[in-house]
Amino acid sequence: MDSIPLTALKKGQQAVIQYIDDETVNAVLNEMGFLPLQVIILENIAPLGDPLVINNRDYSLSIRKSEAQHIFVTLIQ
């Protein structure tokens, strides 16, 4: 299955993080617990589309759409 950017998910969808394609974003997100092969859920999208609220290991985290476009995931069916 091909990887898609996190920004392509719809509210409520689950996915597995495959990779982050920007080194700066990767460093920051790794510190916040975004690691490859981790299951995440897109909990909410702000009314204007930015930020996104992601559930990551029992906590919610808001990230900018500009950061989310660098996170590539595969959907969980």
Backbone atoms as SQL, in Angstrom:
CREATE TABLE atoms (id INTEGER PRIMARY KEY, chain TEXT, resi INTEGER, resn TEXT, atom TEXT, x REAL, y REAL, z REAL);
INSERT INTO atoms VALUES
  (1, 'A', 1, 'MET', 'N', 0.842, -1.183, 0.000),
  (2, 'A', 1, 'MET', 'CA', 0.000, 0.000, 0.000),
  (3, 'A', 1, 'MET', 'C', 0.889, 1.249, 0.000),
  (4, 'A', 2, 'ASP', 'N', 0.520, 2.231, -0.771),
  (5, 'A', 2, 'ASP', 'CA', 1.306, 3.453, -0.903),
  (6, 'A', 2, 'ASP', 'C', 1.095, 4.389, 0.274),
  (7, 'A', 3, 'SER', 'N', 2.129, 5.135, 0.586),
  (8, 'A', 3, 'SER', 'CA', 2.041, 6.141, 1.645),
  (9, 'A', 3, 'SER', 'C', 1.382, 7.393, 1.100),
  (10, 'A', 4, 'ILE', 'N', 0.605, 8.048, 1.954),
  (11, 'A', 4, 'ILE', 'CA', -0.050, 9.308, 1.615),
  (12, 'A', 4, 'ILE', 'C', 0.288, 10.319, 2.705),
  (13, 'A', 5, 'PRO', 'N', 0.210, 11.615, 2.390),
  (14, 'A', 5, 'PRO', 'CA', 0.470, 12.608, 3.436),
  (15, 'A', 5, 'PRO', 'C', -0.649, 12.599, 4.480),
  (16, 'A', 6, 'LEU', 'N', -0.309, 12.915, 5.691),
  (17, 'A', 6, 'LEU', 'CA', -1.281, 12.960, 6.777),
  (18, 'A', 6, 'LEU', 'C', -2.429, 13.910, 6.450),
  (19, 'A', 7, 'THR', 'N', -2.167, 14.930, 5.685),
  (20, 'A', 7, 'THR', 'CA', -3.203, 15.906, 5.322),
  (21, 'A', 7, 'THR', 'C', -4.302, 15.297, 4.457),
  (22, 'A', 8, 'ALA', 'N', -4.077, 14.112, 3.897),
  (23, 'A', 8, 'ALA', 'CA', -5.088, 13.462, 3.059),
  (24, 'A', 8, 'ALA', 'C', -6.101, 12.653, 3.880),
  (25, 'A', 9, 'LEU', 'N', -5.834, 12.470, 5.174),
  (26, 'A', 9, 'LEU', 'CA', -6.757, 11.712, 6.016),
  (27, 'A', 9, 'LEU', 'C', -8.029, 12.509, 6.273),
  (28, 'A', 10, 'LYS', 'N', -9.100, 11.774, 6.559),
  (29, 'A', 10, 'LYS', 'CA', -10.357, 12.375, 6.968),
  (30, 'A', 10, 'LYS', 'C', -10.516, 12.174, 8.470),
  (31, 'A', 11, 'LYS', 'N', -11.321, 13.017, 9.069),
  (32, 'A', 11, 'LYS', 'CA', -11.556, 12.955, 10.503),
  (33, 'A', 11, 'LYS', 'C', -11.969, 11.541, 10.917),
  (34, 'A', 12, 'GLY', 'N', -11.293, 11.016, 11.942),
  (35, 'A', 12, 'GLY', 'CA', -11.618, 9.701, 12.468),
  (36, 'A', 12, 'GLY', 'C', -10.811, 8.558, 11.872),
  (37, 'A', 13, 'GLN', 'N', -10.070, 8.801, 10.804),
  (38, 'A', 13, 'GLN', 'CA', -9.299, 7.733, 10.182),
  (39, 'A', 13, 'GLN', 'C', -8.037, 7.422, 10.987),
  (40, 'A', 14, 'GLN', 'N', -7.687, 6.137, 10.994),
  (41, 'A', 14, 'GLN', 'CA', -6.467, 5.672, 11.640),
  (42, 'A', 14, 'GLN', 'C', -5.424, 5.385, 10.575),
  (43, 'A', 15, 'ALA', 'N', -4.173, 5.601, 10.955),
  (44, 'A', 15, 'ALA', 'CA', -3.076, 5.354, 10.017),
  (45, 'A', 15, 'ALA', 'C', -1.815, 4.991, 10.791),
  (46, 'A', 16, 'VAL', 'N', -0.857, 4.448, 10.069),
  (47, 'A', 16, 'VAL', 'CA', 0.451, 4.120, 10.626),
  (48, 'A', 16, 'VAL', 'C', 1.472, 5.060, 10.000),
  (49, 'A', 17, 'ILE', 'N', 2.272, 5.702, 10.836),
  (50, 'A', 17, 'ILE', 'CA', 3.308, 6.605, 10.337),
  (51, 'A', 17, 'ILE', 'C', 4.371, 5.771, 9.621),
  (52, 'A', 18, 'GLN', 'N', 4.712, 6.163, 8.400),
  (53, 'A', 18, 'GLN', 'CA', 5.754, 5.478, 7.636),
  (54, 'A', 18, 'GLN', 'C', 7.076, 6.254, 7.683),
  (55, 'A', 19, 'TYR', 'N', 7.008, 7.535, 7.381),
  (56, 'A', 19, 'TYR', 'CA', 8.222, 8.363, 7.427),
  (57, 'A', 19, 'TYR', 'C', 7.840, 9.833, 7.416),
  (58, 'A', 20, 'ILE', 'N', 8.812, 10.677, 7.779),
  (59, 'A', 20, 'ILE', 'CA', 8.671, 12.128, 7.734),
  (60, 'A', 20, 'ILE', 'C', 9.771, 12.627, 6.816),
  (61, 'A', 21, 'ASP', 'N', 9.383, 13.349, 5.762),
  (62, 'A', 21, 'ASP', 'CA', 10.343, 13.680, 4.698),
  (63, 'A', 21, 'ASP', 'C', 11.114, 14.988, 4.868),
  (64, 'A', 22, 'ASP', 'N', 10.974, 15.651, 5.992),
  (65, 'A', 22, 'ASP', 'CA', 11.700, 16.894, 6.242),
  (66, 'A', 22, 'ASP', 'C', 12.477, 16.716, 7.546),
  (67, 'A', 23, 'GLU', 'N', 13.796, 16.898, 7.505),
  (68, 'A', 23, 'GLU', 'CA', 14.640, 16.630, 8.673),
  (69, 'A', 23, 'GLU', 'C', 14.311, 17.515, 9.877),
  (70, 'A', 24, 'THR', 'N', 14.027, 18.780, 9.640),
  (71, 'A', 24, 'THR', 'CA', 13.702, 19.681, 10.743),
  (72, 'A', 24, 'THR', 'C', 12.378, 19.282, 11.386),
  (73, 'A', 25, 'VAL', 'N', 11.373, 19.064, 10.563),
  (74, 'A', 25, 'VAL', 'CA', 10.069, 18.637, 11.066),
  (75, 'A', 25, 'VAL', 'C', 10.207, 17.285, 11.763),
  (76, 'A', 26, 'ASN', 'N', 10.996, 16.389, 11.193),
  (77, 'A', 26, 'ASN', 'CA', 11.208, 15.068, 11.772),
  (78, 'A', 26, 'ASN', 'C', 11.785, 15.173, 13.179),
  (79, 'A', 27, 'ALA', 'N', 12.782, 16.017, 13.364),
  (80, 'A', 27, 'ALA', 'CA', 13.412, 16.165, 14.680),
  (81, 'A', 27, 'ALA', 'C', 12.411, 16.660, 15.721),
  (82, 'A', 28, 'VAL', 'N', 11.637, 17.659, 15.361),
  (83, 'A', 28, 'VAL', 'CA', 10.652, 18.217, 16.295),
  (84, 'A', 28, 'VAL', 'C', 9.565, 17.194, 16.609),
  (85, 'A', 29, 'LEU', 'N', 9.036, 16.538, 15.585),
  (86, 'A', 29, 'LEU', 'CA', 7.949, 15.586, 15.801),
  (87, 'A', 29, 'LEU', 'C', 8.420, 14.329, 16.533),
  (88, 'A', 30, 'ASN', 'N', 9.652, 13.911, 16.310),
  (89, 'A', 30, 'ASN', 'CA', 10.186, 12.769, 17.057),
  (90, 'A', 30, 'ASN', 'C', 10.231, 13.071, 18.551),
  (91, 'A', 31, 'GLU', 'N', 10.579, 14.292, 18.908),
  (92, 'A', 31, 'GLU', 'CA', 10.590, 14.689, 20.316),
  (93, 'A', 31, 'GLU', 'C', 9.197, 14.656, 20.929),
  (94, 'A', 32, 'MET', 'N', 8.172, 14.850, 20.082),
  (95, 'A', 32, 'MET', 'CA', 6.790, 14.825, 20.559),
  (96, 'A', 32, 'MET', 'C', 6.172, 13.429, 20.478),
  (97, 'A', 33, 'GLY', 'N', 6.953, 12.441, 20.061),
  (98, 'A', 33, 'GLY', 'CA', 6.458, 11.075, 20.056),
  (99, 'A', 33, 'GLY', 'C', 5.970, 10.556, 18.725),
  (100, 'A', 34, 'PHE', 'N', 6.145, 11.293, 17.664),
  (101, 'A', 34, 'PHE', 'CA', 5.768, 10.816, 16.338),
  (102, 'A', 34, 'PHE', 'C', 6.904, 9.966, 15.784),
  (103, 'A', 35, 'LEU', 'N', 6.728, 8.658, 15.840),
  (104, 'A', 35, 'LEU', 'CA', 7.766, 7.729, 15.415),
  (105, 'A', 35, 'LEU', 'C', 7.240, 6.815, 14.317),
  (106, 'A', 36, 'PRO', 'N', 8.104, 6.340, 13.436),
  (107, 'A', 36, 'PRO', 'CA', 7.664, 5.414, 12.397),
  (108, 'A', 36, 'PRO', 'C', 7.004, 4.167, 12.995),
  (109, 'A', 37, 'LEU', 'N', 6.017, 3.659, 12.282),
  (110, 'A', 37, 'LEU', 'CA', 5.234, 2.466, 12.619),
  (111, 'A', 37, 'LEU', 'C', 4.292, 2.668, 13.804),
  (112, 'A', 38, 'GLN', 'N', 4.089, 3.904, 14.198),
  (113, 'A', 38, 'GLN', 'CA', 3.166, 4.208, 15.280),
  (114, 'A', 38, 'GLN', 'C', 1.773, 4.473, 14.707),
  (115, 'A', 39, 'VAL', 'N', 0.751, 3.978, 15.402),
  (116, 'A', 39, 'VAL', 'CA', -0.635, 4.194, 14.979),
  (117, 'A', 39, 'VAL', 'C', -1.108, 5.541, 15.503),
  (118, 'A', 40, 'ILE', 'N', -1.722, 6.321, 14.627),
  (119, 'A', 40, 'ILE', 'CA', -2.289, 7.615, 14.997),
  (120, 'A', 40, 'ILE', 'C', -3.722, 7.693, 14.485),
  (121, 'A', 41, 'ILE', 'N', -4.485, 8.607, 15.056),
  (122, 'A', 41, 'ILE', 'CA', -5.864, 8.856, 14.626),
  (123, 'A', 41, 'ILE', 'C', -6.019, 10.351, 14.397),
  (124, 'A', 42, 'LEU', 'N', -6.602, 10.714, 13.266),
  (125, 'A', 42, 'LEU', 'CA', -6.920, 12.119, 13.021),
  (126, 'A', 42, 'LEU', 'C', -8.213, 12.424, 13.769),
  (127, 'A', 43, 'GLU', 'N', -8.110, 13.106, 14.894),
  (128, 'A', 43, 'GLU', 'CA', -9.264, 13.367, 15.752),
  (129, 'A', 43, 'GLU', 'C', -10.131, 14.504, 15.251),
  (130, 'A', 44, 'ASN', 'N', -9.502, 15.560, 14.779),
  (131, 'A', 44, 'ASN', 'CA', -10.279, 16.727, 14.389),
  (132, 'A', 44, 'ASN', 'C', -9.483, 17.593, 13.427),
  (133, 'A', 45, 'ILE', 'N', -10.227, 18.374, 12.664),
  (134, 'A', 45, 'ILE', 'CA', -9.642, 19.351, 11.741),
  (135, 'A', 45, 'ILE', 'C', -10.321, 20.677, 12.045),
  (136, 'A', 46, 'ALA', 'N', -9.560, 21.718, 12.264),
  (137, 'A', 46, 'ALA', 'CA', -10.129, 23.030, 12.544),
  (138, 'A', 46, 'ALA', 'C', -11.021, 23.474, 11.389),
  (139, 'A', 47, 'PRO', 'N', -11.995, 24.330, 11.663),
  (140, 'A', 47, 'PRO', 'CA', -12.943, 24.749, 10.621),
  (141, 'A', 47, 'PRO', 'C', -12.298, 25.281, 9.334),
  (142, 'A', 48, 'LEU', 'N', -11.174, 25.938, 9.439),
  (143, 'A', 48, 'LEU', 'CA', -10.509, 26.451, 8.239),
  (144, 'A', 48, 'LEU', 'C', -9.419, 25.508, 7.732),
  (145, 'A', 49, 'GLY', 'N', -9.367, 24.283, 8.301),
  (146, 'A', 49, 'GLY', 'CA', -8.426, 23.272, 7.829),
  (147, 'A', 49, 'GLY', 'C', -7.071, 23.264, 8.500),
  (148, 'A', 50, 'ASP', 'N', -6.848, 24.158, 9.439),
  (149, 'A', 50, 'ASP', 'CA', -5.549, 24.245, 10.095),
  (150, 'A', 50, 'ASP', 'C', -5.747, 24.773, 11.502),
  (151, 'A', 51, 'PRO', 'N', -5.297, 24.122, 12.545),
  (152, 'A', 51, 'PRO', 'CA', -4.448, 22.941, 12.633),
  (153, 'A', 51, 'PRO', 'C', -5.251, 21.641, 12.611),
  (154, 'A', 52, 'LEU', 'N', -4.500, 20.527, 12.665),
  (155, 'A', 52, 'LEU', 'CA', -5.069, 19.191, 12.757),
  (156, 'A', 52, 'LEU', 'C', -4.824, 18.684, 14.169),
  (157, 'A', 53, 'VAL', 'N', -5.777, 17.926, 14.710),
  (158, 'A', 53, 'VAL', 'CA', -5.606, 17.336, 16.030),
  (159, 'A', 53, 'VAL', 'C', -5.405, 15.834, 15.836),
  (160, 'A', 54, 'ILE', 'N', -4.257, 15.359, 16.284),
  (161, 'A', 54, 'ILE', 'CA', -3.857, 13.971, 16.111),
  (162, 'A', 54, 'ILE', 'C', -3.792, 13.290, 17.472),
  (163, 'A', 55, 'ASN', 'N', -4.385, 12.094, 17.571),
  (164, 'A', 55, 'ASN', 'CA', -4.239, 11.292, 18.782),
  (165, 'A', 55, 'ASN', 'C', -3.035, 10.398, 18.585),
  (166, 'A', 56, 'ASN', 'N', -2.107, 10.502, 19.522),
  (167, 'A', 56, 'ASN', 'CA', -0.842, 9.799, 19.432),
  (168, 'A', 56, 'ASN', 'C', -0.527, 9.210, 20.804),
  (169, 'A', 57, 'ARG', 'N', -0.750, 7.905, 20.982),
  (170, 'A', 57, 'ARG', 'CA', -0.450, 7.241, 22.265),
  (171, 'A', 57, 'ARG', 'C', -1.188, 7.851, 23.445),
  (172, 'A', 58, 'ASP', 'N', -2.441, 7.897, 23.407),
  (173, 'A', 58, 'ASP', 'CA', -3.270, 8.357, 24.533),
  (174, 'A', 58, 'ASP', 'C', -3.210, 9.853, 24.815),
  (175, 'A', 59, 'TYR', 'N', -2.680, 10.644, 23.920),
  (176, 'A', 59, 'TYR', 'CA', -2.780, 12.089, 24.087),
  (177, 'A', 59, 'TYR', 'C', -3.031, 12.736, 22.735),
  (178, 'A', 60, 'SER', 'N', -3.605, 13.924, 22.787),
  (179, 'A', 60, 'SER', 'CA', -3.911, 14.649, 21.565),
  (180, 'A', 60, 'SER', 'C', -2.898, 15.760, 21.361),
  (181, 'A', 61, 'LEU', 'N', -2.573, 15.985, 20.102),
  (182, 'A', 61, 'LEU', 'CA', -1.574, 16.973, 19.742),
  (183, 'A', 61, 'LEU', 'C', -2.063, 17.747, 18.529),
  (184, 'A', 62, 'SER', 'N', -1.998, 19.062, 18.597),
  (185, 'A', 62, 'SER', 'CA', -2.351, 19.898, 17.443),
  (186, 'A', 62, 'SER', 'C', -1.087, 20.184, 16.658),
  (187, 'A', 63, 'ILE', 'N', -1.162, 19.956, 15.346),
  (188, 'A', 63, 'ILE', 'CA', -0.023, 20.275, 14.484),
  (189, 'A', 63, 'ILE', 'C', -0.515, 21.081, 13.285),
  (190, 'A', 64, 'ARG', 'N', 0.354, 21.904, 12.787),
  (191, 'A', 64, 'ARG', 'CA', 0.022, 22.716, 11.619),
  (192, 'A', 64, 'ARG', 'C', -0.090, 21.844, 10.370),
  (193, 'A', 65, 'LYS', 'N', -0.903, 22.286, 9.467),
  (194, 'A', 65, 'LYS', 'CA', -1.046, 21.583, 8.193),
  (195, 'A', 65, 'LYS', 'C', 0.283, 21.560, 7.450),
  (196, 'A', 66, 'SER', 'N', 1.060, 22.619, 7.578),
  (197, 'A', 66, 'SER', 'CA', 2.362, 22.679, 6.903),
  (198, 'A', 66, 'SER', 'C', 3.325, 21.616, 7.431),
  (199, 'A', 67, 'GLU', 'N', 3.169, 21.217, 8.712),
  (200, 'A', 67, 'GLU', 'CA', 3.981, 20.137, 9.269),
  (201, 'A', 67, 'GLU', 'C', 3.406, 18.777, 8.868),
  (202, 'A', 68, 'ALA', 'N', 2.081, 18.674, 8.899),
  (203, 'A', 68, 'ALA', 'CA', 1.404, 17.409, 8.598),
  (204, 'A', 68, 'ALA', 'C', 1.657, 16.937, 7.170),
  (205, 'A', 69, 'GLN', 'N', 1.904, 17.857, 6.251),
  (206, 'A', 69, 'GLN', 'CA', 2.140, 17.455, 4.863),
  (207, 'A', 69, 'GLN', 'C', 3.462, 16.714, 4.691),
  (208, 'A', 70, 'HIS', 'N', 4.328, 16.765, 5.703),
  (209, 'A', 70, 'HIS', 'CA', 5.610, 16.053, 5.658),
  (210, 'A', 70, 'HIS', 'C', 5.557, 14.673, 6.306),
  (211, 'A', 71, 'ILE', 'N', 4.413, 14.351, 6.931),
  (212, 'A', 71, 'ILE', 'CA', 4.229, 13.056, 7.593),
  (213, 'A', 71, 'ILE', 'C', 3.496, 12.129, 6.621),
  (214, 'A', 72, 'PHE', 'N', 4.154, 11.036, 6.246),
  (215, 'A', 72, 'PHE', 'CA', 3.535, 10.087, 5.318),
  (216, 'A', 72, 'PHE', 'C', 3.086, 8.855, 6.084),
  (217, 'A', 73, 'VAL', 'N', 1.857, 8.433, 5.782),
  (218, 'A', 73, 'VAL', 'CA', 1.210, 7.351, 6.526),
  (219, 'A', 73, 'VAL', 'C', 0.570, 6.359, 5.567),
  (220, 'A', 74, 'THR', 'N', 0.215, 5.193, 6.114),
  (221, 'A', 74, 'THR', 'CA', -0.641, 4.247, 5.391),
  (222, 'A', 74, 'THR', 'C', -1.898, 4.057, 6.213),
  (223, 'A', 75, 'LEU', 'N', -3.022, 4.033, 5.538),
  (224, 'A', 75, 'LEU', 'CA', -4.310, 3.875, 6.215),
  (225, 'A', 75, 'LEU', 'C', -4.451, 2.486, 6.803),
  (226, 'A', 76, 'ILE', 'N', -5.147, 2.419, 7.929),
  (227, 'A', 76, 'ILE', 'CA', -5.522, 1.149, 8.518),
  (228, 'A', 76, 'ILE', 'C', -6.963, 0.889, 8.090),
  (229, 'A', 77, 'GLN', 'N', -7.195, -0.235, 7.487),
  (230, 'A', 77, 'GLN', 'CA', -8.538, -0.548, 6.968),
  (231, 'A', 77, 'GLN', 'C', -9.473, -0.982, 8.058);
